[in-house]
Amino acid sequence: MSYKNQGKNWITQKRRKQIYKRDGHKCQYCGSAEKLTLDHVNNKRNNNNSNLLTCCHSCNSSKKARPWALWARQKGYKINAIAKKLEAINV
């Protein structure tokens, strides 16, 4: 597994790693364990843990600021599985 080197000012590395661990060190959209980063689920830039999901760089770059459900549907991802994950962390 690899992690994308991001700016460190908006979240501590400790907290980032806690979220990666919570999410099983894999992208919550496609399942990749490569170049992991964090995605703001609701694009309000709320940095609460409940608004952050582990995401690979590829998915995060593709999603941009689109609503996750619209983007995931267009990509053919399993929306129900993602929605369950979000419910579990109270997004």
Accessible surface in RSA format (square Angstrom, percent):
REM  Atomic radii and reference values for relative SASA: ProtOr
REM  Chains: A
REM  Algorithm: Lee & Richards
REM  Probe-radius: 1.40
REM  Slices: 20
REM RES _ NUM      All-atoms   Total-Side   Main-Chain    Non-polar    All polar
REM                ABS   REL    ABS   REL    ABS   REL    ABS   REL    ABS   REL
RES MET A   1   130.95  67.8  65.82  43.6  65.13 155.1  66.20  56.3  64.75  85.8
RES SER A   2    42.16  35.6  38.03  50.8   4.13   9.5  39.87  84.9   2.29   3.2
RES TYR A   3    92.24  43.1  66.10  37.6  26.14  68.0  58.66  44.1  33.58  41.4
RES LYS A   4    74.51  36.3  64.60  39.6   9.90  23.6  26.40  23.8  48.11  51.2
RES ASN A   5   129.49  89.3 101.83  98.4  27.66  66.6  41.02  98.7  88.47  85.5
RES GLN A   6    44.33  24.8  28.89  21.1  15.45  36.8  18.62  39.6  25.71  19.5
RES GLY A   7    54.81  67.6   0.00   N/A  54.81  67.6  40.32 110.7  14.49  32.5
RES LYS A   8   129.75  63.3 113.88  69.9  15.86  37.8  58.34  52.5  71.40  76.1
RES ASN A   9   158.34 109.2 123.39 119.2  34.94  84.1  38.14  91.8 120.19 116.2
RES TRP A  10    84.33  33.8  62.90  30.4  21.43  50.3  63.01  33.6  21.32  34.6
RES ILE A  11     5.71   3.2   0.00   0.0   5.71  13.8   5.67   4.1   0.03   0.1
RES THR A  12    87.78  62.4  81.50  82.6   6.29  15.0  82.03 110.2   5.75   8.7
RES GLN A  13    65.54  36.6  61.11  44.7   4.43  10.5  39.57  84.2  25.96  19.7
RES LYS A  14   152.83  74.6 143.26  87.9   9.57  22.8  92.35  83.1  60.49  64.4
RES ARG A  15    64.07  26.9  63.91  32.6   0.16   0.4  31.67  43.3  32.39  19.6
RES ARG A  16     7.87   3.3   7.87   4.0   0.00   0.0   6.72   9.2   1.15   0.7
RES LYS A  17   122.97  60.0 120.76  74.1   2.22   5.3  66.32  59.7  56.65  60.3
RES GLN A  18    92.42  51.7  84.49  61.7   7.93  18.9  36.85  78.4  55.57  42.1
RES ILE A  19     2.04   1.2   1.31   1.0   0.72   1.7   2.04   1.5   0.00   0.0
RES TYR A  20     2.14   1.0   2.14   1.2   0.00   0.0   2.10   1.6   0.04   0.0
RES LYS A  21   154.78  75.5 143.88  88.3  10.90  26.0  86.70  78.0  68.08  72.5
RES ARG A  22    74.89  31.4  46.49  23.7  28.40  67.6  54.57  74.6  20.32  12.3
RES ASP A  23     4.32   3.0   0.00   0.0   4.32  10.2   2.42   5.7   1.90   1.9
RES GLY A  24    47.87  59.0   0.00   N/A  47.87  59.0  30.19  82.9  17.68  39.6
RES HIS A  25    56.09  30.7  53.73  37.3   2.36   6.0  39.79  41.0  16.30  19.0
RES LYS A  26   102.15  49.8 102.15  62.7   0.00   0.0  45.73  41.2  56.43  60.1
RES CYS A  27     2.08   1.6   0.00   0.0   2.08   4.9   0.00   0.0   2.08   2.2
RES GLN A  28    30.09  16.8  14.68  10.7  15.41  36.7   4.16   8.9  25.93  19.7
RES TYR A  29    15.02   7.0   0.12   0.1  14.90  38.8   0.16   0.1  14.86  18.3
RES CYS A  30    57.58  43.6  22.52  25.1  35.06  82.4  16.58  42.0  41.00  44.2
RES GLY A  31    39.76  49.0   0.00   N/A  39.76  49.0  20.59  56.5  19.17  42.9
RES SER A  32    37.54  31.7  25.06  33.4  12.48  28.7  27.21  57.9  10.33  14.5
RES ALA A  33    36.41  33.5  31.82  49.1   4.59  10.4  31.82  44.8   4.59  12.2
RES GLU A  34    99.20  57.0  98.09  74.2   1.11   2.6  49.98  96.7  49.23  40.2
RES LYS A  35   126.50  61.7 126.50  77.6   0.00   0.0  70.30  63.3  56.20  59.9
RES LEU A  36     0.00   0.0   0.00   0.0   0.00   0.0   0.00   0.0   0.00   0.0
RES THR A  37     1.29   0.9   1.29   1.3   0.00   0.0   1.29   1.7   0.00   0.0
RES LEU A  38     6.41   3.6   0.00   0.0   6.41  16.1   0.00   0.0   6.41  17.2
RES ASP A  39     4.15   2.9   3.52   3.5   0.63   1.5   0.63   1.5   3.52   3.5
RES HIS A  40    15.35   8.4  13.75   9.6   1.60   4.1  10.79  11.1   4.56   5.3
RES VAL A  41     2.03   1.3   0.15   0.1   1.89   4.5   0.15   0.1   1.89   5.1
RES ASN A  42    66.19  45.6  62.02  59.9   4.17  10.0  14.55  35.0  51.64  49.9
RES ASN A  43    55.20  38.1  28.49  27.5  26.71  64.3  20.02  48.2  35.18  34.0
RES LYS A  44   176.35  86.0 146.49  89.9  29.86  71.1  98.49  88.7  77.86  82.9
RES ARG A  45   160.64  67.4 146.96  74.9  13.68  32.6  59.42  81.2 101.22  61.3
RES ASN A  46    62.49  43.1  53.30  51.5   9.19  22.1  21.08  50.7  41.41  40.0
RES ASN A  47    55.85  38.5  48.07  46.5   7.78  18.7  15.32  36.9  40.53  39.2
RES ASN A  48    86.40  59.6  82.20  79.4   4.20  10.1  15.30  36.8  71.10  68.7
RES ASN A  49    62.24  42.9  57.78  55.8   4.46  10.7  20.50  49.3  41.73  40.3
RES SER A  50    36.61  30.9  33.41  44.6   3.20   7.4  15.29  32.6  21.32  29.9
RES ASN A  51     5.98   4.1   5.86   5.7   0.12   0.3   5.98  14.4   0.00   0.0
RES LEU A  52     0.00   0.0   0.00   0.0   0.00   0.0   0.00   0.0   0.00   0.0
RES LEU A  53     0.07   0.0   0.07   0.1   0.00   0.0   0.07   0.0   0.00   0.0
RES THR A  54     0.00   0.0   0.00   0.0   0.00   0.0   0.00   0.0   0.00   0.0
RES CYS A  55     0.00   0.0   0.00   0.0   0.00   0.0   0.00   0.0   0.00   0.0
RES CYS A  56     6.19   4.7   6.19   6.9   0.00   0.0   2.60   6.6   3.59   3.9
RES HIS A  57    67.50  36.9  67.45  46.9   0.04   0.1  40.01  41.2  27.48  32.0
RES SER A  58    81.90  69.2  71.06  94.8  10.83  25.0  39.96  85.1  41.93  58.7
RES CYS A  59     4.42   3.3   3.45   3.9   0.97   2.3   0.97   2.5   3.45   3.7
RES ASN A  60    35.31  24.4  31.41  30.4   3.90   9.4   5.52  13.3  29.80  28.8
RES SER A  61    54.17  45.8  39.05  52.1  15.12  34.8  41.89  89.2  12.28  17.2
RES SER A  62    33.14  28.0  22.44  29.9  10.70  24.7  23.33  49.7   9.81  13.7
RES LYS A  63     0.00   0.0   0.00   0.0   0.00   0.0   0.00   0.0   0.00   0.0
RES LYS A  64   152.75  74.5 131.70  80.8  21.05  50.1  88.43  79.6  64.32  68.5
RES ALA A  65    73.67  67.7  57.88  89.3  15.79  35.9  60.26  84.9  13.41  35.5
RES ARG A  66    90.29  37.9  87.49  44.6   2.80   6.7  43.03  58.8  47.25  28.6
RES PRO A  67    82.36  60.0  76.63  69.9   5.72  20.8  82.36  68.0   0.00   0.0
RES TRP A  68    36.44  14.6  36.41  17.6   0.03   0.1  19.69  10.5  16.75  27.2
RES ALA A  69    29.84  27.4  29.60  45.7   0.24   0.5  29.60  41.7   0.24   0.6
RES LEU A  70    81.05  45.1  79.51  56.9   1.55   3.9  79.74  56.0   1.31   3.5
RES TRP A  71     0.97   0.4   0.97   0.5   0.00   0.0   0.97   0.5   0.00   0.0
RES ALA A  72     0.00   0.0   0.00   0.0   0.00   0.0   0.00   0.0   0.00   0.0
RES ARG A  73   146.44  61.5 132.40  67.5  14.04  33.4  61.82  84.5  84.62  51.3
RES GLN A  74   113.80  63.6  74.56  54.5  39.24  93.4  43.68  93.0  70.12  53.2
RES LYS A  75   100.64  49.1  72.42  44.4  28.22  67.2  29.65  26.7  70.99  75.6
RES GLY A  76    63.42  78.2   0.00   N/A  63.42  78.2  33.34  91.5  30.07  67.4
RES TYR A  77    57.06  26.6  45.40  25.8  11.67  30.4  33.23  25.0  23.84  29.4
RES LYS A  78   164.97  80.5 154.18  94.6  10.79  25.7 104.98  94.5  59.99  63.9
RES ILE A  79    38.75  22.1  34.93  26.0   3.83   9.2  34.93  25.2   3.83  10.4
RES ASN A  80   116.82  80.6 113.97 110.1   2.85   6.9  24.57  59.1  92.24  89.2
RES ALA A  81    59.48  54.7  45.92  70.9  13.56  30.8  51.46  72.5   8.02  21.2
RES ILE A  82     6.50   3.7   4.79   3.6   1.71   4.1   6.49   4.7   0.01   0.0
RES ALA A  83    29.61  27.2  28.28  43.6   1.33   3.0  29.19  41.1   0.42   1.1
RES LYS A  84   144.67  70.6 139.51  85.6   5.16  12.3  83.30  75.0  61.36  65.4
RES LYS A  85    49.22  24.0  44.10  27.1   5.12  12.2  26.76  24.1  22.47  23.9
RES LEU A  86    10.91   6.1  10.87   7.8   0.04   0.1  10.91   7.7   0.00   0.0
RES GLU A  87   127.60  73.3 111.58  84.4  16.02  38.1  46.87  90.7  80.73  65.9
RES ALA A  88    79.03  72.7  42.08  64.9  36.95  84.1  54.09  76.2  24.94  66.1
RES ILE A  89    24.38  13.9  14.71  11.0   9.67  23.3  19.54  14.1   4.84  13.1
RES ASN A  90   124.38  85.8 101.63  98.2  22.75  54.8  30.66  73.8  93.71  90.6
RES VAL A  91    66.46  43.7   9.93   9.0  56.53 136.2  30.79  26.8  35.67  96.7
END  Absolute sums over single chains surface
CHAIN  1 A     5579.9       4502.7       1077.3       2909.6       2670.3
END  Absolute sums over all chains
TOTAL          5579.9       4502.7       1077.3       2909.6       2670.3
